[in-house]
Amino acid sequence: MLLARALRAAAGLRPPLRPPPRRLLSSSSSSSSPRALLPPPAAAAPPLARSLWQLGGGGGRTALLRPRRGSAGGVSCGCGGLHTEGDKAFAQFLTDEIKEEKKIQKHKSLPKVSGGWELEVHGTEAKLVRKIAGEKITVTFNINNSIPPSVDDDEPQEGQKPDEQEPELTSTPNFVVEVIKDDTKQTLVLDCHYPEDEVGHEGEEESDIFTIREVSFQPTGESDWKDTNYTLNTDSLDWALYDHLMDFLADRGVDNTFADELIELSTALEHQEYIKFLEDLKSFVKCQ
């Protein structure tokens, strides 16, 4: 059922949308700040930390991966493969990069999401499952292309030296919520995302940090998403109906607190997979 949505997330398609209706949360909302886990705005990256993953800067990543002109010829090691002095330098760089990433890694194991959610991870795709009162709720997301582009800022922040500014990358993936009732053959599917203008910004009033983009029914148990089923786009949706849909999710544990914890989980998973990618790349480049 989630194949098309997973492909959309992997392709990094974030079509420009007119922001859905905003609503203000009542004072009875969770007392915890929905943005407690969100990092400060990104600044210039340190020399080593995540230098292969500088988003928003055109030169950093390309320059690091560009082969040196006039490199020495192949170096024989007896394995029959091609190994150059550039490969040796590349492998050494990756070794240092991996060490730096492990130093700044916040979670050695993936954090748990409160509320009785069970976590299933398959590579870059994760699924949270919760069963309550005859219903099964699943939340699926993919960490590929989930880090918004950073904005270059050459000016140091007040009270900070240039070398003290260390940006923290935050993963904010699109996620799909499925609600399955025991006595029905249809599944209610809600496609949600984090608006870029909401994440990492404080407002005068507390508001939802995620939005519902699309809603549809899909046959329960089907593995493929049926595009022939009617899909409701929330761009022009009545505010009252949209509020009821958000309340429907909140009653099942998908609220601001959940959305914050999903960001923390997704960020930890993305960093974990990034380190694994560097290790695989090092093994590929280095002669074993």
C-alpha positions as CSV (number, residue, x, y, z in Angstrom):
1,M,0.0,0.0,0.0
2,L,2.9,2.4,0.7
3,L,4.9,1.5,-2.4
4,A,4.1,4.8,-4.2
5,R,4.5,6.9,-1.1
6,A,7.9,5.2,-0.3
7,L,9.0,5.9,-3.9
8,R,7.9,9.5,-3.5
9,A,9.9,9.9,-0.3
10,A,13.0,8.2,-1.9
11,A,12.8,10.5,-4.9
12,G,12.8,13.5,-2.5
13,L,9.6,14.9,-4.1
14,R,8.3,17.7,-2.0
15,P,5.9,19.5,-4.3
16,P,5.2,23.1,-3.4
17,L,1.9,23.3,-1.6
18,R,-0.2,26.1,-0.3
19,P,0.0,25.7,3.5
20,P,-3.1,23.9,4.9
21,P,-5.3,25.6,7.4
22,R,-3.5,26.5,10.5
23,R,-5.1,26.1,13.9
24,L,-4.1,27.3,17.3
25,L,-3.9,24.7,20.0
26,S,-5.8,25.3,23.2
27,S,-4.0,25.7,26.5
28,S,-4.9,22.2,27.4
29,S,-2.4,20.9,24.8
30,S,0.7,19.1,25.9
31,S,2.8,21.4,28.2
32,S,6.0,20.2,26.5
33,S,7.3,22.5,23.8
34,P,6.8,20.9,20.4
35,R,10.1,22.3,19.3
36,A,12.1,21.2,22.3
37,L,14.0,18.7,20.2
38,L,14.6,20.9,17.2
39,P,18.1,22.4,16.8
40,P,19.0,26.0,16.3
41,P,19.3,27.2,12.7
42,A,22.1,25.7,10.7
43,A,25.4,27.5,10.4
44,A,28.7,26.9,8.8
45,A,29.9,23.3,9.0
46,P,33.0,22.4,10.9
47,P,36.0,21.2,8.9
48,L,35.4,17.5,9.4
49,A,32.0,16.8,11.0
50,R,29.6,15.7,8.4
51,S,31.7,17.4,5.7
52,L,30.5,15.0,3.1
53,W,27.0,15.9,3.8
54,Q,27.0,19.7,3.5
55,L,23.6,20.5,2.3
56,G,22.8,23.8,0.6
57,G,26.5,24.5,-0.2
58,G,27.4,23.8,-3.8
59,G,31.2,23.5,-3.4
60,G,31.8,21.6,-0.2
61,R,30.6,18.1,-1.1
62,T,31.7,18.3,-4.8
63,A,35.2,19.5,-3.9
64,L,35.7,16.6,-1.5
65,L,34.8,14.0,-4.0
66,R,36.5,15.5,-7.0
67,P,39.6,13.3,-8.0
68,R,42.9,15.1,-8.0
69,R,44.3,15.9,-11.4
70,G,47.5,14.1,-12.3
71,S,47.2,11.4,-9.7
72,A,49.8,8.7,-9.6
73,G,49.1,5.4,-11.5
74,G,47.8,2.2,-10.0
75,V,49.5,0.8,-6.9
76,S,50.0,-3.0,-7.0
77,C,48.8,-4.9,-3.9
78,G,48.5,-8.4,-5.3
79,C,44.7,-8.5,-5.2
80,G,44.3,-7.8,-9.0
81,G,42.2,-4.7,-8.4
82,L,43.0,-1.0,-9.3
83,H,44.2,1.0,-6.3
84,T,45.7,4.4,-6.7
85,E,47.3,6.9,-4.3
86,G,44.1,8.9,-4.6
87,D,42.2,5.8,-3.3
88,K,44.6,5.5,-0.4
89,A,44.1,9.2,0.6
90,F,40.3,8.8,0.1
91,A,40.2,5.8,2.5
92,Q,42.2,7.7,5.1
93,F,39.9,10.6,4.8
94,L,36.9,8.3,5.3
95,T,38.5,6.8,8.4
96,D,38.9,10.2,10.0
97,E,35.4,11.2,8.9
98,I,33.9,8.1,10.5
99,K,35.7,8.8,13.8
100,E,34.4,12.3,13.8
101,E,30.8,11.3,13.1
102,K,30.9,8.7,15.9
103,K,32.1,11.3,18.3
104,I,29.1,13.5,17.7
105,Q,26.6,10.7,17.4
106,K,23.9,11.4,20.1
107,H,22.2,7.9,20.1
108,K,24.2,4.7,19.9
109,S,20.8,2.9,19.8
110,L,17.6,4.2,18.3
111,P,15.4,6.2,20.8
112,K,12.0,4.9,21.7
113,V,8.7,6.7,21.0
114,S,6.5,7.0,24.0
115,G,2.9,5.8,24.0
116,G,3.4,2.1,23.4
117,W,4.6,2.3,19.8
118,E,6.6,-0.7,18.5
119,L,9.4,0.0,16.1
120,E,10.3,-2.0,13.0
121,V,13.2,-0.9,10.8
122,H,14.1,-2.2,7.3
123,G,17.1,-0.2,6.1
124,T,16.1,3.4,5.6
125,E,12.4,2.7,6.2
126,A,10.9,2.6,9.6
127,K,7.4,1.6,10.8
128,L,5.8,2.4,14.2
129,V,2.9,0.2,15.2
130,R,0.3,0.7,17.9
131,K,-2.8,-1.3,18.8
132,I,-5.6,0.2,20.8
133,A,-9.3,-0.7,21.3
134,G,-9.9,-2.7,18.1
135,E,-7.7,-0.5,16.0
136,K,-4.2,-0.8,14.5
137,I,-2.4,2.4,13.8
138,T,0.8,2.3,11.8
139,V,3.1,5.2,11.0
140,T,5.7,4.6,8.2
141,F,8.5,6.9,7.0
142,N,11.7,6.8,5.0
143,I,14.8,8.8,6.0
144,N,16.1,9.2,2.5
145,N,16.1,12.8,1.4
146,S,14.6,13.8,4.8
147,I,17.0,16.6,5.7
148,P,15.9,20.0,4.5
149,P,18.5,22.0,2.6
150,S,20.5,24.2,4.9
151,V,20.9,28.0,4.4
152,D,24.5,29.2,4.1
153,D,25.3,31.8,6.7
154,D,28.8,33.2,6.6
155,E,28.2,35.6,9.4
156,P,28.9,34.2,13.0
157,Q,26.1,34.4,15.4
158,E,26.3,36.9,18.3
159,G,28.6,35.6,21.0
160,Q,30.0,32.8,18.9
161,K,33.3,32.4,17.2
162,P,33.2,31.1,13.6
163,D,34.9,27.8,14.7
164,E,32.4,27.3,17.5
165,Q,29.4,27.1,15.2
166,E,28.4,23.4,14.6
167,P,25.2,22.9,12.7
168,E,23.0,20.0,13.7
169,L,21.2,18.2,10.9
170,T,17.6,17.4,11.6
171,S,15.6,14.7,9.7
172,T,12.0,15.7,9.0
173,P,10.6,13.0,6.8
174,N,7.1,12.7,5.3
175,F,5.2,10.0,7.1
176,V,2.0,8.0,6.3
177,V,-0.5,7.1,9.0
178,E,-2.7,4.1,8.5
179,V,-5.7,3.4,10.7
180,I,-7.2,-0.1,10.4
181,K,-10.4,-1.1,12.2
182,D,-10.9,-4.8,13.0
183,D,-14.4,-4.9,11.4
184,T,-13.8,-3.1,8.2
185,K,-12.1,-3.9,4.9
186,Q,-10.9,-0.4,4.3
187,T,-7.9,1.5,5.8
188,L,-7.9,5.2,6.4
189,V,-4.6,6.6,5.1
190,L,-3.3,10.1,5.9
191,D,-0.2,11.4,4.2
192,C,1.5,13.9,6.6
193,H,4.6,16.1,6.4
194,Y,6.5,18.8,8.3
195,P,6.1,22.2,6.6
196,E,9.5,23.9,6.3
197,D,8.2,27.2,7.6
198,E,7.1,25.5,10.8
199,V,10.1,23.4,11.7
200,G,12.7,25.2,13.7
201,H,10.7,28.4,14.1
202,E,9.1,29.7,17.3
203,G,5.8,31.5,17.0
204,E,3.8,33.6,19.4
205,E,1.2,30.8,19.7
206,E,1.7,27.1,19.8
207,S,0.5,25.4,16.6
208,D,0.7,22.0,14.9
209,I,4.2,21.2,13.7
210,F,3.0,18.7,11.1
211,T,0.2,18.9,8.7
212,I,-2.0,16.4,6.8
213,R,-1.5,16.7,3.0
214,E,-3.8,14.0,1.6
215,V,-6.4,11.5,2.9
216,S,-7.8,8.5,1.2
217,F,-9.2,5.0,1.8
218,Q,-7.3,1.9,0.6
219,P,-8.2,-1.7,0.7
220,T,-7.0,-3.4,3.9
221,G,-4.2,-5.9,3.2
222,E,-3.4,-4.6,-0.3
223,S,0.3,-4.1,-0.9
224,D,-0.1,-1.5,-3.7
225,W,-1.5,2.0,-3.4
226,K,-4.6,2.3,-5.7
227,D,-4.5,5.6,-7.5
228,T,-8.1,5.0,-8.7
229,N,-9.3,5.5,-5.2
230,Y,-10.4,9.1,-4.4
231,T,-7.8,11.1,-2.6
232,L,-8.7,14.2,-0.6
233,N,-6.2,17.0,-0.9
234,T,-6.3,19.4,2.1
235,D,-5.2,22.5,0.3
236,S,-8.8,23.7,-0.1
237,L,-10.3,21.7,2.7
238,D,-12.8,23.2,5.1
239,W,-11.1,24.3,8.3
240,A,-13.5,22.5,10.6
241,L,-13.1,19.2,8.7
242,Y,-9.3,19.6,8.8
243,D,-9.4,20.2,12.6
244,H,-11.5,17.1,13.1
245,L,-9.0,15.0,11.1
246,M,-6.1,16.4,13.3
247,D,-8.1,15.6,16.4
248,F,-8.8,12.1,15.1
249,L,-5.0,11.6,14.8
250,A,-4.3,13.1,18.2
251,D,-6.8,10.8,19.9
252,R,-4.8,7.9,18.5
253,G,-1.4,9.2,19.7
254,V,-0.3,11.1,16.6
255,D,0.1,14.6,18.0
256,N,2.8,17.2,18.5
257,T,4.6,15.2,21.1
258,F,4.6,12.2,18.8
259,A,5.8,14.4,15.9
260,D,8.7,15.7,18.0
261,E,9.8,12.2,19.0
262,L,9.5,11.0,15.4
263,I,12.0,13.7,14.4
264,E,14.4,12.6,17.1
265,L,14.0,8.9,16.0
266,S,14.4,9.8,12.3
267,T,17.4,12.0,12.9
268,A,19.1,9.2,14.9
269,L,18.3,6.6,12.2
270,E,19.5,8.9,9.4
271,H,22.8,9.5,11.2
272,Q,23.2,5.8,11.9
273,E,22.7,5.0,8.2
274,Y,25.0,7.8,7.2
275,I,27.8,6.3,9.3
276,K,27.1,2.9,7.9
277,F,27.3,4.3,4.4
278,L,30.7,5.9,5.1
279,E,31.9,2.5,6.4
280,D,30.7,0.7,3.3
281,L,32.3,3.4,1.1
282,K,35.6,3.0,2.9
283,S,35.5,-0.8,2.5
284,F,34.7,-0.4,-1.2
285,V,37.5,2.1,-1.8
286,K,40.1,0.4,0.5
287,C,41.9,-2.8,-0.5
288,Q,40.8,-5.6,1.8
